[in-house]
Amino acid sequence: MERTHRLRTDLAWMPRRARRTSGLIRGVAWTAIGATVVGSMAIAPVMAVMWKGLLVGGAGAAAIADRAARAAMRRQVEKMTRGELALAELDAREEGELVVVRGTIEAEETLRGLLIDAAGVYRRLVFQARGTWVHEAAVDFTLVDEHGGRIRVEAAGARWMTPRRELVTYPGARFHGDDVPAKVRQLAEGKDTVEAIERVLAVGTQVQLVGYKTTSADATGTARDYRSAPQRATLQSGADLPLVISRLDEQR
């Protein structure tokens, strides 16, 4: 899986109700930040000289608001399922049922970051070049839970929900390597520096997944009878909702 899209469309896949909840939380947060800044200046005009400090505080509050908004969206998605399952229970679930599970990532095949020296099953790059863009790529992987249950995860169409991070400055030359996708190279062409942030979802990370249950051929899976190929329970994206990935340590 590989795609590059504008940041403003990054959450277009979310159910409308979840997007409304997110917008409401962010709106309330920014209103509170603005009222605090204006109120501080009115009480003590000298605070106008300290506007940089106020903006830093506002940025911190906005980051908290963003985490709260994304947590609310994640809960809305989870409510679309029947509750969290152990991986071993997936075999008994109906084809196409939307489920939520958690476990640890395992993978034989990985991909590398474009800007950072890290390997994993999913990379997400946000960068500014003729607008603000998101580049994502992912490979299929295995999810293993604490009971030893194992399922296959198909990355096609997946979305990784991550908190927003401050962009940092990279030399534009970092975006011109042979391993950089053509769309990203094209957008960064002619730039001496590019503001960007990249994250890679490493093997061994504990995650929560929301996706649609199916089965796929897998040599390490279970054969229902001697005439059937081994099968393993699999999670994938669906027509109404993509496979949604979130790190457990970022849900707090």
Secondary structure, DSSP 4 states (H G I P E B T S, - for coil): -EEEEEGGGTTTTS-HHHHHHHHHHHHHHHHHHHHHHHHHHHH-GGGGGGHHHHHHHHHHHHHHHHHHHHHHHHHHHHHTSS-EE-GGGGGGSPTT-EEEEEEEEE-SS-EE-SSSS-EESEEEEEEESSSEEEEEEE--EEEE-TTS-EEEE--TT-EE-------EEEEGGGG-STTS-HHHHHHHTT-SEEEEEEEEE-TT-EEEEEEEEEEEEEEEEE-SSTTSPPEEEEEE--SSS--EEEEGGG--
